[in-house]
Amino acid sequence: MTYKKDAMKKFITIGLFLTILPFLTKAQTKKDIPQVRAHHTLVYHASNELTYLIGGSTRVEGGYHYYSDVWSWDGEQWNEKEELPFPKSSHQTSYHTKRNALIVFGGGFQRAVKAEGVFWEWKGDKWQAVGGNFMAGRDEPGMCYDEVRNKMVIFGGWDRSINYTNDTWEWDGVRFAQIDTTGPASRAGHMFVYDSVRESCLLFGGRGPDGFWEDTWEWDGEQWNKLNVKGPSARWFFGSAADPSTGQIIVFGGGGSEGDLKDTWVWNGQTWTELTNQGENPMPRSMGKLAYSQDGILLFGGRHSTEDGFIDLNDTWIFKNDRWTPKN
């Protein structure tokens, strides 16, 4: 009799476990992807062919939570990597070909360490500060690695007093140097991406003291040149990434005078073209970051405005063959 009761208990236990197993698996899967966030960065590492997500922040009760985590995307799933020495938000990240390293600049966390002016380098083992003399810190600057000239170029962003700036700096791996030049107006939240077709750093959009921008500029290593082209509407905090397989630059979403956007544009080195996606579109958002990956242009997270404020996201999408596809 006791044996039958024990057998029945085991049967019920196994049945209950099988019933809730799908929910347990789903919950575990959610833990295997980065948490909701904005003000993060995405960057492709050409040597190991992985795309990295670094830092960011999200609103929590009583303030904001700042992330120090680093994740890699291998085309199928996210994998957590070695963390930054401390949290980072509103920073920029580029892959430095000659150094075979990820370079993080600017941003910070909380008011006390806002807008840090240090380069942090990761070569696959540990993070370390590099750069020689340091420039003033920035939040949401533009940073572009010039592959031909082997220099990191930084433009604009907010300074430590939350003022918009429009100065141009270069880093040769040893020292920062401010360039005496005139060019785009003061702004933050703009695009600054290397254009392999023109062999220059391309700037678009952003926001400054006078509102949103919709202008397109290039830095050719000697001077700024404004391009006479018509492109996306005025916006800031949009996603942008170069596609080395096509030589194109992709832009998605952002925030403008009418709120969040969800349009997709392509720059081919000469003109901007808006693409009409035949599939499902990601929801409108600002700060949805883009980067190249082995399976297409990767989109992760961002901030979606609502009637009550906003929500931060942690969805993953791939853009390939003019089509967006959700990955989680």
N, C-alpha and C positions, 0 to 999 in steps of 0.2 A: 504494500500500500504506500509506504514511504517512497519507494522507488518510483511509483507512478506519479506521485506529487512532484518529486524532484525533476522527473522527465518533463512534466507539464510546465514547470517553472522555466526550465531551459528552453522549451519550445516557445513560450510566450516572450521570453527575453530576446531570443534570436529574431522572432517575428517583429518585435518592437524596434530592434536595432536596424533590421532591413527596411522598416518603414521610415525611420528618420535618417537613414544613411544619405539619401540624396540631399537633404538639407544640410547635414554636416559637411558633405563634400562641397556644396555651394558656398558655405561659410568659409571653409578653408581656402577656397579659390579666391574669395574676396581679399583675404589676407595676403595672397601671393601677388597682388598688384599694388602699385603706389597709391597712397591715400589721396583724397581730394585736395586740390591746391591750385594756386595761381602764382605769378611772379617767379616761376621756375625757369629752367633752361633745358633744351634738348640739343644734342650735338652728335654728329656721326664721327666715329673713329675709323679712319680709312684703313689703318693697319690691321686691326683685329676684326673689322667689319661688323662692329656692334654700334648701336645707338644708345647714348647715355642720357638719363634724366638726372638733373642735379638740383637739390634744394627746393626752395619755394616757401609759400606760407598760405595759411587759411584762417578764416575767422573762427574763433571759438568763444564760448561764454567768458566775458570779462576781458577780451582783447584778441590777440592773434597767436597762432602757433607757428613757429618757424622751424623748417626742416633742415636737417643736415644729411639726410640720406642720399644715396646714389644708387640708381638702378640701371641695368642694361636691358635692351630689347634685342632679341636674337632672331626676330621674324615670326616667332610663335608665342613667346611668353616673356614676362618680366622676371629678372633675377636681381636680387639685392646685392650690392657690392660694398666696398669699404667706404665708410662715411667720411664727410668733410671733417676737418678739425673742430668746426663749430657751424651753427646754422647759417644759411645764406638765402637771401631773398632780394629780388630786384637787381640781380647781378647779370653778367653776360659770360658765355662760354664759347670758346672756339677750339678747333683742332689745329695744332701747329705741326705742319708736315715735317719740317726739318728736325724738330725736337722730338717728333713722334709722341706728342703729349697733349693732354687736354689742359687748356689754360682758362682759369676762372678769374674774372676781374669785377670789382665794384660790388655794390649791394652791401648787405649787412643784416643785422637783426636787432630789433628794439632801438630806441633812440640813442643809447649810449655808444653803440658801435655802428652807427648808420654810415653808409656810403664809404666803405673801406677802399683805400687806394693802393692795394697790394695785388700782385699776380700770384695765384696759387696754381701749381703745376702737378699733374698726376701722370706718371709714366707706367702705371699698372701695378705699383706696389704701395706707395704711400704719397700723401699730399705734402708739399713743401712750398714755402714762400720763395719766390724768385723775382728778379726784376731790377736789382740795383737801386738807384734812386727812385723814389715813388712819386707819382703825380697825386694830385688831390683826389679824394674818393668821389665816386659818382653812384647814383641810383639810376637804373634804367638807361644807361648810355647805349650807344651803338658801338659794336666792336667787330672788326673785319680783319681776317688774316689775308694779307696780300701774298699769294703763293709765288708770284714772279719775283717780287722784291724782298721776300722773306721778312716782312715786317707786320707787326700787329698795329692796326690803326683804330683809334678811339675817337668818337665824335659825340659831343653833347651830353645830355642827361641832366639829372638834378644834382646840384652840389649839396654840401652838408647843411646848407640853410634852406634847402628845397627851392632854390632858384634854378630856372632853366638856363642852360649854357649852350654855347655854339663854338667852343674851341676844339682844335684838332691836335691830336697827339699821336706819336709813333713810338713803338718799342722795338728795338733791334735785337732783343735777347739779353741785352746788358743794361741799357739805359733808356729812360723815357726822354723824349724831346718834344716840346711844344712847337708846332709849325706856325710860322707867321704867314697867315693866309686869310682871305675872306671867302665866305661861302654861304651855306644854308643858314637860315635864321635859327635862333635858340629853340631847342625842343627836347623832348624825351619820348620814350615809347615808340621810336621809329625803327625802320628796317635799315640794316647796314650789312650787306651780304656781298661776298666776292662773286663777280660776274666773270666767268671763265671765257666767255665770248669776247668781251671788251678788255679783259685783263685789267680790271679796275674794281674798286669797291663801290657798289651801288647803294644809294640812300633813297628811301621813299617815306613820305608821310610823317606821322608823329603829331605831337601837340606842344604848343608854346604859349606864351603869355597872351597872344592874340587869338588863340583858338586852334582848330585842327588844320593840318597841312595835307596837300595832295600833290606836292611837287616831287620831281625825280631828279637826283643829282648823281654825279660820279666823281670819285677821288682817284686821279690817275697817278698819284705819287708825287706830283708837283703842284697841282692846283685843282680847285673845285670847278666843275663844269655843269651848268644847269641844262638838262635835256628838254628840248621842246617836244614833249610827248603828252598825250592824254591817257590817263590810266584810271586806277581805282578812285573812288570818292575819298574825300578827306577823312582820315581816321588815325587812331593810334592803338597800341597794344594789340596788334594783329599778329598772326603767325606768318613766318616767312622762312624759306629754305631754298638752297640751291640744289638742283638735281644734276650731279656730275655725269649721269648717263645720257642726258639730253642737252646739257648746257643751259637749261632754263632755270628760272627762279619762280617759285610758287608762293602766292599770298592767299591767306584765308582769314575771313572774319575781321574782328577788331571792334572798336567802339567809335562811333561818330556822333554827329549832332542829333541824329534820330535814334540813337541807341545801339544795341548790339547788331552785328552784321554776320552774314553767313555765306557771302559770295566768294568765289574762287577765281583768281587771276593768274595769268602766266606772262612772264617777261622773257622774250627770246633774244635779248641783246639789242633790239631795235624798237620794239613796240610792246604795249600791254594788250592782252586779249582776255576778256571775261569768258570763262568756260561754263557751259550749261551741263550740269551733271545729270546723267540719265538714271542714276540710282538714288539711294537714300542719302540725305545730307546730314552732317552733324548739326546740332542745334546752334543757334546764334550764340556768340560768345566773344569776349575779349580775353587776351592773355592765353589763348589756346596755342601752345607752342608747336612748331613744325621742325622737322629735321629729316634728312635723307636716311633711308634704311635699305637693307638688301631687298626688301619686298615692296618698296615704294616710298612715298613721302609719308612720314609718321606724324600723326597729330595726337597730343595727349593733353587732357585737362583744360583748365581755364576757368573763367568766371562768367556765369549767365545771369543777366539782370532779371529780376522779378518785380511784381507790384510791391512786395514787402521789402525789397532790397536786392539781394543777390544770393546765388548759391555757387559754390565751387564744385568742379567736376573732376572725375578721374576716368573718363572713357578713353579708349584707344581706337584710332581709325587709321586706315591706310588709303592714300590717294594714288591710284595707278590707272593708266589708260583712260584718263579723264573721268574717273569714277571713284567715289568714296565708298569704303567698305568698313563696317564696324568689326572690331577684333575682340571685344569683350562686352 
